[in-house]
């Protein structure tokens, strides 16, 4: 139960590698994945967690192995949070920056493309905010957490 079959150092390296690998893929896959998950996105996330679990702990199924791998992930996350709190540059790297999707009633297709936001998703968010036309939007911003903030144009 508490007997390690994999060395502590290897468990730490494996957990750190999986963290960095997933961070890179998820960070650059767009904010939509995190903010507005579809059932398909949820399935992918669950499968990702299952497939990376084995890579983190190798053949070690002990409680101690799990504790070391989980502890490594939590320490890395704490370091990332601290760096983001202390440094604007780190915050921009780890969290990204807000992206303007609509300005003065005009969609910014390049920005939408970079974030993989389709027009139907944007229109859905507008409807949820009681807006029936893009021309009624002063600005729509995709925030770093994946949510879209809408500011209506003045009538």
C-alpha positions as CSV (number, residue, x, y, z in Angstrom):
1,X,0.0,0.0,0.0
2,X,2.8,2.4,0.9
3,X,5.7,0.6,-0.8
4,X,7.0,2.5,-3.8
5,X,7.8,0.5,-7.0
6,X,9.0,3.7,-8.7
7,X,11.6,6.1,-7.4
8,X,10.6,9.4,-5.8
9,X,12.7,11.4,-8.3
10,X,11.1,9.6,-11.2
11,X,7.6,10.2,-9.9
12,X,8.4,13.9,-9.5
13,X,9.9,14.2,-13.0
14,X,7.0,12.3,-14.6
15,X,4.3,14.4,-12.9
16,X,6.2,17.6,-13.8
17,X,6.5,16.5,-17.4
18,X,2.8,15.7,-17.7
19,X,1.9,19.1,-16.1
20,X,4.1,21.0,-18.6
21,X,3.0,18.9,-21.6
22,X,-0.7,19.4,-20.8
23,X,-0.2,23.1,-20.0
24,X,1.3,23.7,-23.4
25,X,-1.4,21.8,-25.2
26,X,-4.3,23.3,-23.3
27,X,-2.9,26.9,-23.1
28,X,-2.5,27.1,-26.8
29,X,-5.6,25.2,-27.8
30,X,-7.7,28.3,-27.1
31,X,-9.7,29.7,-24.1
32,X,-13.0,28.3,-25.3
33,X,-12.0,24.8,-24.1
34,X,-11.8,26.0,-20.5
35,X,-14.7,28.6,-20.4
36,X,-17.5,27.0,-22.4
37,X,-17.1,23.2,-22.4
38,X,-19.4,21.2,-24.6
39,X,-20.1,17.6,-23.8
40,X,-17.4,16.6,-26.3
41,X,-14.8,18.9,-24.6
42,X,-15.7,17.2,-21.3
43,X,-15.2,13.8,-22.7
44,X,-11.8,14.8,-24.1
45,X,-10.8,16.3,-20.7
46,X,-11.8,13.1,-18.9
47,X,-9.9,10.9,-21.4
48,X,-6.9,13.2,-21.1
49,X,-6.9,12.7,-17.3
50,X,-7.1,9.0,-17.7
51,X,-4.4,8.7,-20.3
52,X,-1.9,10.9,-18.5
53,X,-2.4,9.2,-15.1
54,X,-0.5,6.2,-16.1
55,X,2.4,8.3,-17.5
56,X,2.7,10.1,-14.2
57,X,2.9,7.2,-11.9
58,X,4.3,4.5,-14.2
59,X,3.7,1.1,-12.6
60,X,3.4,2.5,-9.1
61,X,-0.1,2.1,-7.7
62,X,0.8,2.8,-4.1
63,X,-0.8,5.5,-2.0
64,X,2.6,7.0,-1.5
65,X,3.2,7.2,-5.3
66,X,-0.1,8.9,-5.8
67,X,0.7,11.4,-3.0
68,X,4.1,12.2,-4.5
69,X,2.6,12.7,-8.0
70,X,-0.4,14.8,-6.7
71,X,1.9,16.8,-4.4
72,X,4.2,17.6,-7.3
73,X,1.3,18.8,-9.4
74,X,0.0,21.0,-6.5
75,X,3.5,22.4,-5.8
76,X,3.9,23.3,-9.5
77,X,0.4,24.9,-9.6
78,X,1.3,26.9,-6.4
79,X,4.5,28.1,-8.1
80,X,2.6,29.1,-11.3
81,X,0.0,31.0,-9.2
82,X,2.7,32.8,-7.2
83,X,4.6,33.8,-10.4
84,X,1.4,35.0,-12.0
85,X,0.6,37.1,-8.9
86,X,4.1,38.6,-8.8
87,X,4.7,39.2,-12.5
88,X,2.5,40.7,-15.3
89,X,4.7,38.9,-17.9
90,X,4.2,35.5,-16.1
91,X,0.5,36.2,-15.8
92,X,0.3,36.9,-19.6
93,X,2.3,33.8,-20.3
94,X,0.3,31.4,-18.1
95,X,-3.2,32.9,-18.4
96,X,-3.0,34.6,-21.8
97,X,-4.6,38.0,-22.5
98,X,-8.2,39.1,-23.2
99,X,-9.0,39.2,-26.9
100,X,-11.4,41.6,-28.5
101,X,-13.9,39.7,-30.7
102,X,-16.3,42.6,-31.6
103,X,-15.5,46.3,-31.7
104,X,-18.2,48.9,-32.6
105,X,-20.5,46.3,-34.0
106,X,-17.8,44.7,-36.3
107,X,-16.6,41.2,-35.6
108,X,-12.9,40.7,-35.6
109,X,-12.6,37.5,-37.6
110,X,-8.8,37.1,-37.1
111,X,-9.2,37.2,-33.3
112,X,-12.2,34.8,-33.4
113,X,-10.1,32.5,-35.6
114,X,-7.1,32.5,-33.2
115,X,-9.4,31.5,-30.3
116,X,-11.5,29.1,-32.4
117,X,-14.7,31.0,-31.7
118,X,-17.3,30.5,-34.3
119,X,-20.0,33.1,-35.1
120,X,-22.8,30.9,-33.8
121,X,-21.1,30.7,-30.3
122,X,-20.7,34.5,-30.3
123,X,-24.3,35.0,-31.3
124,X,-25.4,32.6,-28.6
125,X,-23.6,34.7,-25.9
126,X,-25.1,37.9,-27.3
127,X,-28.6,36.3,-27.1
128,X,-27.9,35.3,-23.5
129,X,-27.2,38.9,-22.8
130,X,-30.4,40.1,-24.5
131,X,-28.7,41.4,-27.6
132,X,-30.1,40.4,-31.0
133,X,-27.6,42.1,-33.3
134,X,-23.9,42.4,-33.4
135,X,-24.4,46.0,-34.5
136,X,-25.7,46.6,-30.9
137,X,-22.3,45.7,-29.4
138,X,-19.7,48.3,-28.5
139,X,-17.2,45.6,-27.5
140,X,-17.2,41.8,-26.9
141,X,-14.1,40.5,-25.1
142,X,-13.0,36.9,-24.7
143,X,-11.6,37.0,-21.1
144,X,-8.7,34.9,-20.0
145,X,-11.0,32.5,-18.2
146,X,-12.9,31.7,-21.5
147,X,-16.0,33.8,-20.8
148,X,-17.1,36.5,-23.1
149,X,-17.9,39.9,-21.7
150,X,-20.3,42.1,-23.7
151,X,-20.6,45.9,-23.5
152,X,-23.7,47.2,-25.4
153,X,-23.4,50.2,-27.7
154,X,-25.3,53.3,-26.5
155,X,-28.6,53.8,-28.1
